[in-house]
Amino acid sequence: MVAGMCRGSTAEYVELHAHSSFSLLDGASSPEALVAQAAALGMPALALTDHDAVYGAVRFVQAAQAQGIQPILGAELSLSDGTHLTLLVENTTGWHNLCRLISLARHNAPKGAASLPVEALVAYTEGLIALSGCREGAVAKALRRGDRRGALAAAGRLREWFGRERVWIELQHHLRPDDDALVDGLVEVARRLGLGMVATNNVHYAVRERHCLQDVLVAIRHLTTLDAAGPLRRPNSEYYLKDGRRLA
């Protein structure tokens, strides 16, 4: 069983979708701060999934080893169809393939951006575990526009590319008005296709208090003021590292 997948008690929860300050101008906590908070919460493992990057991998691994926490490497990739996909490294081959995919995504976009051609993804799935992604994932995006057939098709493609045992439907709940319906739809997709489910929190800061800094980073990224950045900022402060009981 991969640590953090939705089986067993909530006390065994492990965060598998977390962004550090190496998600430039988006993540508001260092890899070390995320690891320290995971240790404080009693997590035996933690994944780092920065946006289209593994810049923080060395610092993350060193901090995790110092705390006796299993580091799980990964990334959240931006695909050329406008969707996101969370990938976790399973072995050495997976690490090589993830680095190759990130390089292809960066090469396919202007400096500072990334856009991975979907056909490139298909060629480098070995050794990688796919989570269906956040609200911007292909499955969730289809459900949010009311396209259940499209959501099933998107999840079916992931199953075809990665294999049933290495695809998990990612469930997130941040107290947004449509989160209940979205989670229900994702659960239905997983059950229809025989896929496992995993709860994640799309972490962007180690503790709740850092959400103000994350708002500032978003405003800087979009070259605007905090007030004008309102629609671009996250709707609340729920994107922090939580233990299983709090998340449940």
Secondary structure, 3 states (H helix, E strand, C coil): CCCCCCCCCHHHCCCCCECCCCCCCCCCCCHHHHHHHHHHCCCCEEEECCECCCCCHHHHHHHHHHHCCEEEEEEEEEECCCCEEEEEECCHHHHHHHHHHHHHHHHCCCCCCCCECHHHHHCCCCCEEEECCCCCEHHHHHHHCCCHHHHHHHHHHHHHHHCHHHEEEEECCCCCCCHHHHHHHHHHHHHHHCCEEEECCCECECCHHHHHHHHHHHHHHCCCCCCCCHHHCCCCCCCECCCHHHHC
